Amino acid sequence: MSDLLAMQRAVWRARRSTTEKIVLLAILDHYSDSSPEPWPSVARLAEHCGLGRTAVLDALASLEGAGVLLVRRAAGGPNQYDLSRLIQALEPV
């Protein structure tokens, strides 16, 4: 099973809010083997998800706080999303 498919399945099974799941799936939509740390902008995620900027930022903060993803911030550039802990962080306890 590909990493992408495993991550998508983990998101669907996760006990996270619908908004968090949608934001994660939107980030995963930008994932590829050649780009394992996708970098869609917050504006792009909001547009892709049909959410407001604040809802996306709140979801990202919650997911980062829970250790689901790591956000690498660059001044003047888009965030990069490290998804290497996603599957383990979303596994049911």
Secondary structure, DSSP 8 states (H G I E B T S, - for coil): --HHHHHHHHHHHS-S-HHHHHHHHHHHTT-BTTBSS----HHHHHHHHT--HHHHHHHHHHHHHTTS-EEE--TTS--EEE-TTHHHHHS--
